Amino acid sequence: MSAYDPAKFGSLCTQRTVMETGQVMQTTFTRLMLKHAAERPLAPALREKEYGIWQTITWSDLAKLVQSMACGLHQAGLQRGEHLIVVGSNRPRLYATMLAAQSLGAIPVPLYQDAAAAECVFPITNAEVRFAVVEDQEQVDKMLEVREQCPQLTHIFYDNPVVCANTPKTVSVHWKS
Protein backbone atom coordinates (compact mmCIF):
# COMPACT_ATOMS: atom_id res chain seq x y z
CA MET A 1 0.00 0.00 0.00
CA SER A 2 1.38 3.39 -0.96
CA ALA A 3 1.54 6.43 1.27
CA TYR A 4 -1.45 8.74 1.20
CA ASP A 5 -0.83 11.89 -0.82
CA PRO A 6 -2.56 14.85 0.87
CA ALA A 7 -2.32 16.84 -2.36
CA LYS A 8 -5.03 14.56 -3.77
CA PHE A 9 -7.39 15.81 -1.10
CA GLY A 10 -7.37 19.19 -2.84
CA SER A 11 -7.46 22.51 -1.11
CA LEU A 12 -10.39 21.59 1.14
CA CYS A 13 -8.20 20.60 4.09
CA THR A 14 -5.44 23.10 3.53
CA GLN A 15 -7.58 26.24 3.56
CA ARG A 16 -6.74 28.57 6.40
CA THR A 17 -9.22 28.38 9.22
CA VAL A 18 -10.02 31.76 10.73
CA MET A 19 -11.60 31.79 14.16
CA GLU A 20 -14.25 34.32 15.17
CA THR A 21 -11.52 36.35 16.89
CA GLY A 22 -9.76 36.76 13.56
CA GLN A 23 -6.86 34.52 14.59
CA VAL A 24 -5.74 31.90 12.10
CA MET A 25 -5.71 28.36 13.45
CA GLN A 26 -2.33 26.77 12.88
CA THR A 27 -3.74 23.25 12.65
CA THR A 28 -6.97 21.27 12.60
CA PHE A 29 -7.84 17.66 13.32
CA THR A 30 -8.03 17.05 9.57
CA ARG A 31 -4.58 18.53 8.99
CA LEU A 32 -3.16 16.40 11.81
CA MET A 33 -4.73 13.30 10.26
CA LEU A 34 -3.19 14.14 6.87
CA LYS A 35 0.18 14.73 8.52
CA HIS A 36 0.03 11.30 10.17
CA ALA A 37 -1.12 9.72 6.88
CA ALA A 38 1.89 11.20 5.09
CA GLU A 39 4.45 10.42 7.82
CA ARG A 40 3.24 6.99 8.99
CA PRO A 41 0.74 5.67 6.43
CA LEU A 42 0.77 2.05 7.62
CA ALA A 43 0.66 2.75 11.36
CA PRO A 44 -2.61 2.05 13.19
CA ALA A 45 -4.91 5.08 13.45
CA LEU A 46 -8.03 3.40 14.82
CA ARG A 47 -9.05 -0.06 15.92
CA GLU A 48 -12.46 -1.66 16.11
CA LYS A 49 -13.53 -5.07 17.27
CA GLU A 50 -15.58 -6.94 14.66
CA TYR A 51 -16.82 -10.47 15.35
CA GLY A 52 -14.42 -10.65 18.31
CA ILE A 53 -11.36 -9.78 16.22
CA TRP A 54 -9.62 -6.42 16.35
CA GLN A 55 -9.56 -4.70 12.95
CA THR A 56 -7.01 -1.96 12.29
CA ILE A 57 -7.52 1.12 10.17
CA THR A 58 -4.22 2.68 9.13
CA TRP A 59 -3.64 6.41 8.85
CA SER A 60 -3.56 6.08 5.06
CA ASP A 61 -6.85 4.18 5.01
CA LEU A 62 -8.44 6.70 7.36
CA ALA A 63 -7.34 9.60 5.14
CA LYS A 64 -8.79 7.86 2.07
CA LEU A 65 -12.06 7.18 3.89
CA VAL A 66 -12.31 10.79 5.06
CA GLN A 67 -11.58 12.03 1.54
CA SER A 68 -14.25 9.77 0.06
CA MET A 69 -16.82 10.90 2.62
CA ALA A 70 -15.88 14.58 2.20
CA CYS A 71 -16.29 14.29 -1.57
CA GLY A 72 -19.71 12.67 -1.14
CA LEU A 73 -20.89 15.29 1.35
CA HIS A 74 -19.56 18.10 -0.87
CA GLN A 75 -21.30 16.63 -3.91
CA ALA A 76 -24.53 16.36 -1.89
CA GLY A 77 -24.27 20.08 -1.12
CA LEU A 78 -22.83 20.35 2.40
CA GLN A 79 -21.50 23.90 2.76
CA ARG A 80 -18.84 25.54 4.93
CA GLY A 81 -20.42 26.63 8.21
CA GLU A 82 -23.36 24.22 7.99
CA HIS A 83 -24.09 21.74 10.73
CA LEU A 84 -24.30 17.98 10.15
CA ILE A 85 -25.63 15.57 12.75
CA VAL A 86 -23.91 12.25 13.38
CA VAL A 87 -25.80 9.51 15.22
CA GLY A 88 -24.48 6.05 16.01
CA SER A 89 -22.27 4.00 18.23
CA ASN A 90 -18.63 4.77 18.88
CA ARG A 91 -17.21 3.56 15.53
CA PRO A 92 -14.35 4.60 13.26
CA ARG A 93 -16.61 5.38 10.28
CA LEU A 94 -18.60 7.91 12.30
CA TYR A 95 -15.39 9.58 13.48
CA ALA A 96 -14.30 9.68 9.84
CA THR A 97 -17.60 11.39 9.06
CA MET A 98 -16.84 14.09 11.61
CA LEU A 99 -13.38 14.61 10.08
CA ALA A 100 -14.92 14.75 6.59
CA ALA A 101 -17.38 17.44 7.70
CA GLN A 102 -14.58 19.41 9.36
CA SER A 103 -12.44 19.18 6.22
CA LEU A 104 -15.24 20.98 4.36
CA GLY A 105 -15.53 23.62 7.06
CA ALA A 106 -18.84 22.17 8.27
CA ILE A 107 -19.63 21.53 11.92
CA PRO A 108 -20.38 17.96 13.05
CA VAL A 109 -22.94 17.67 15.83
CA PRO A 110 -22.90 14.21 17.44
CA LEU A 111 -26.17 13.09 19.01
CA TYR A 112 -26.66 10.24 21.46
CA GLN A 113 -27.66 7.06 19.66
CA ASP A 114 -30.02 6.14 22.48
CA ALA A 115 -31.83 9.49 22.39
CA ALA A 116 -35.53 9.33 21.56
CA ALA A 117 -36.56 10.82 18.23
CA ALA A 118 -38.26 13.74 19.99
CA GLU A 119 -34.96 14.62 21.70
CA CYS A 120 -33.32 15.07 18.28
CA VAL A 121 -35.76 17.75 17.12
CA PHE A 122 -34.27 20.70 19.03
CA PRO A 123 -30.63 20.24 17.90
CA ILE A 124 -31.73 19.62 14.30
CA THR A 125 -33.97 22.70 14.12
CA ASN A 126 -31.76 24.94 16.26
CA ALA A 127 -28.71 24.31 14.06
CA GLU A 128 -30.78 24.27 10.84
CA VAL A 129 -29.40 20.83 9.97
CA ARG A 130 -29.96 19.55 6.41
CA PHE A 131 -27.64 16.54 6.66
CA ALA A 132 -27.62 13.53 8.96
CA VAL A 133 -25.16 10.64 8.91
CA VAL A 134 -26.50 7.74 10.93
CA GLU A 135 -25.38 4.20 11.60
CA ASP A 136 -28.34 1.91 11.07
CA GLN A 137 -32.06 1.37 10.55
CA GLU A 138 -32.95 2.44 14.10
CA GLN A 139 -31.32 5.84 13.53
CA VAL A 140 -32.82 6.20 10.03
CA ASP A 141 -36.26 5.55 11.53
CA LYS A 142 -35.67 8.30 14.14
CA MET A 143 -34.74 10.79 11.46
CA LEU A 144 -37.76 9.86 9.36
CA GLU A 145 -39.98 10.18 12.43
CA VAL A 146 -38.91 13.80 13.00
CA ARG A 147 -38.97 14.86 9.33
CA GLU A 148 -42.35 16.57 9.68
CA GLN A 149 -40.99 18.71 12.53
CA CYS A 150 -37.65 19.20 10.76
CA PRO A 151 -38.48 19.81 7.08
CA GLN A 152 -34.99 21.22 6.44
CA LEU A 153 -33.51 17.73 7.10
CA THR A 154 -33.25 16.61 3.48
CA HIS A 155 -30.29 14.22 3.44
CA ILE A 156 -29.98 11.09 5.56
CA PHE A 157 -26.92 8.96 4.91
CA TYR A 158 -26.60 5.60 6.62
CA ASP A 159 -23.65 3.29 7.14
CA ASN A 160 -25.21 -0.10 7.81
CA PRO A 161 -26.40 -1.78 4.59
CA VAL A 162 -29.13 -3.68 6.46
CA VAL A 163 -31.80 -1.02 6.03
CA CYS A 164 -35.35 -1.85 5.09
CA ALA A 165 -36.41 -1.62 1.47
CA ASN A 166 -39.19 0.91 2.14
CA THR A 167 -36.83 3.68 3.27
CA PRO A 168 -37.63 6.64 0.98
CA LYS A 169 -34.90 7.01 -1.62
CA THR A 170 -35.41 10.78 -1.71
CA VAL A 171 -34.08 11.21 1.83
CA SER A 172 -31.79 8.26 2.34
CA VAL A 173 -28.63 7.21 0.61
CA HIS A 174 -26.55 4.18 1.57
CA TRP A 175 -22.97 5.22 2.27
CA LYS A 176 -20.38 2.51 1.80
CA SER A 177 -16.94 3.03 0.29
Secondary structure, 3 states (H helix, E strand, C coil): CCCCCHHHHCCCCCCCEECCCCCEECCCHHHHHHHHHHHCCCCEEEEEEECCEEEEEEHHHHHHHHHHHHHHHHHHCCCCCCEEEEECCCCHHHHHHHHHHHHCCCEEEEECCCCCHHHHHHHHHHCCCCEEEECCHHHHHHHHHCCCCCCCCCEEEECCCCCCCCCCCCCEEECCC
